Amino acid sequence: MNRIAIARAIALASYLSLIAWMAAWAMWLHRSLHFPVALDLIVTVLPLTATLFGMLHGRVRAHLWTAYLSMLYVLHGSVELWANPVTRQLALVELALALTLFLACVYYARWRALENPPPLEKQPDGG
């Protein structure tokens, strides 16, 4: 396997794992006392599904948007890790998955762009 395929496999695995982890957190591992499960799922899982089609088809732009999106989960995991002692282990897993997702998506996009550089634009005549 080349590095692009490895980065894509890691990105897909961490992406789907993060979706499953956030759903499991909201439904079973630590249910919210203040919000219904459906609202928690909408807030935590639904944003990740916005790039699902592009991620499954290996589109570079979808990987970049997923990398940006994963930073919200890094932020959420960091805040939970710092503020809530009850969910520290859950937050560590979320943080690890989100950082892995970010790095894999960024490297996949970079290596794909280096493999297939965009065509050069025509240079205007300098005279």
Beta strands, then each sheet from edge to edge (+ up, - down):
end
